[in-house]
Structure formats: structure tokens, C-alpha cells
Amino acid sequence: MLDFKNVSLKHGTKTILTNVNLVVAPRKITTIIGPNGSGKTTMLKLLSQTLQPDQGRIVFADEKVAYLEQNNELFEPLTVTELLEIGLTNEVPDSEFMYRIIQRLGLVEMADQLVDELSGGQQQRVWLAYALCQRPDVILLDEPTAALDVHYQVELLNVLQEIQTEYNLTVVMVLHDLNQALHFSDFVWLVRGNGYVDRKTAQQCYDAELLSSVFQTPVQIIEIAGKRQVIVELS
Ligand SMILES: Nc1ncnc2c1ncn2[C@@H]1O[C@H](COP(=O)(O)OP(=O)(O)OP(=O)(O)O)[C@@H](O)[C@H]1O
């Protein structure tokens, strides 16, 4: 169980959340979408307890939560394998699991390289592997595809979805790409930046009026090869 119960939070004078009640769907993928500065990262920080609400509370059972922030830094030079082994040490070390994650995230060839010497996109995959190696019940991911090319964006989300299903993980992530958010999620939280958050199923979000109002930008929903796609109208 991981819920927002009557949570209110301001950053300075800016209202981020007002009496928000939300249930994180267990063993499902929830994606947070919304405009820049609306409070998406703040919500992940609340769920990870790196930030406390002004009012209300985040309700936890005894889930193990792994939080992958937008920017991650190493404080000493480590190879990919060395970093992932640190992730494993909290639990019964499971190098077989670690090797599967290395394979699934396409990291085999760089397993012995220093993390700092990898490209931004490669490092992003390594940090996701690190979070998974902690064997969390809940994984919080802030823009996990941000530095990736389109191939690896889709690849990473596919692998994440497979691992989520296989290990019954609860995933809460922030994405900016609306098509990816709706395609890979069960639930979507739409953060409006005025204190309010709508919780919808991903299917309910294929709604041009809804998305246009959240982003204050005209969008259309069209169908390509039988699949709905969100198109942002360019002026
Ligand atoms: N520690 C802080 N102190 C003061 N204001 C903050 C702090 N952290 C965030 N804010 C402000 O709160 C608002 C929400 O920030 P947050 O990072 O949660 O937004 P976001 O939706 O994740 O944005 P983006 O899409 O740009 O990553 C922003 O206006 C931001 O400037």
C-alpha cells in the first residue's frame, strides 16, 4: 500500500498539491504527466519520503521502495558490475538476477567499463539496472528515458514492462512523451500545476480535450494502423 492521504504541499508560495488523495495501484504501472514545473518530481519525492508534505501523509505498508532520480552521480569510480553489486548487497546477493538485468538492459558489453566513461544514455540504463538490482517492490523513476535515443526509449520501456510483469513490481514514473505514457501505463496521474491531480486509466487519457486542457496546447487523437496516437498540433 502506498497512498497520498489528504496531502498538501507548497514550495514557497507556489501551491503544488491541495488535499490530494491518490492510491498507487499495486503491481501496476502508473505514469505521472503534466506541464513543466507542475509538481511531478515533487510527487515522486513525497512517495520516496525524501520530502515530507505540509499537511496529510503518505501511507506505507512495508514495501521496499527504490527511487531513481533524474540525475544520478557516483562518488567514486566504479564499473557497471561494481555499481550493480552495491545494489544487490542489501538483499541476499543474487548475481544470477543481476546478470539477467545486465542482459535485458543491453549492458553486457560494458559490464566492466567505468560508469563515468559511458554515454549519458548508457548511464541511464545502468542506473535503471542499479534500481532493479535492489529488488524493490516499488520503483519510482523520474524521466527514465530522458537521455535515450528513440530506439532505447522504446526498448527500455518494453524491458521495464516485462520486468514489472515478471516480478509484480509497482512502478510509478514520470514521462514527457504522451504516447509512451499512455501506451506503457495502466494508470496516469495528470498533474495540472494548480494543486489538483486527476487519476485516470491510460485508456481514458486518449481524450484530446483532456490532454489539451492539461497542457494548454491543442492535441488530437488519431488512429494509425489500428492504434490511437496523440498528436500535438504545431502552429
Ligand atoms: N526545493 C524547492 N524549493 C522551492 N521550489 C521548488 C523546490 N523544488 C521544486 N520547486 C518548485 O516547485 C515546482 C514543481 O517542481 P517539480 O520539479 O516537482 O516540477 P516537475 O513537474 O517535475 O517539472 P519538470 O517537468 O520541469 O521536471 C516548480 O515550480 C519548482 O520550481
The ligand as an ORCA input file, in Angstrom:
! r2SCAN-3c Opt
* xyz 0 1
  N      13.217     22.670     -3.228
  C      12.419     23.552     -3.835
  N      12.288     24.801     -3.364
  C      11.468     25.694     -3.954
  N      10.734     25.429     -5.034
  C      10.822     24.207     -5.556
  C      11.678     23.196     -4.993
  N      11.557     22.075     -5.714
  C      10.686     22.354     -6.710
  N      10.257     23.632     -6.614
  C       9.275     24.276     -7.487
  O       8.085     23.514     -7.427
  C       7.503     23.399     -8.715
  C       7.348     21.936     -9.091
  O       8.644     21.360     -9.286
  P       8.825     19.882     -9.833
  O      10.293     19.663    -10.006
  O       8.090     18.943     -8.969
  O       8.096     20.004    -11.237
  P       8.042     18.970    -12.452
  O       6.600     18.833    -12.821
  O       8.763     17.713    -12.116
  O       8.807     19.787    -13.568
  P       9.653     19.346    -14.884
  O       8.661     18.790    -15.869
  O      10.195     20.639    -15.357
  O      10.706     18.368    -14.447
  C       8.399     24.205     -9.664
  O       7.836     25.495     -9.792
  C       9.716     24.264     -8.934
  O      10.405     25.445     -9.263
*
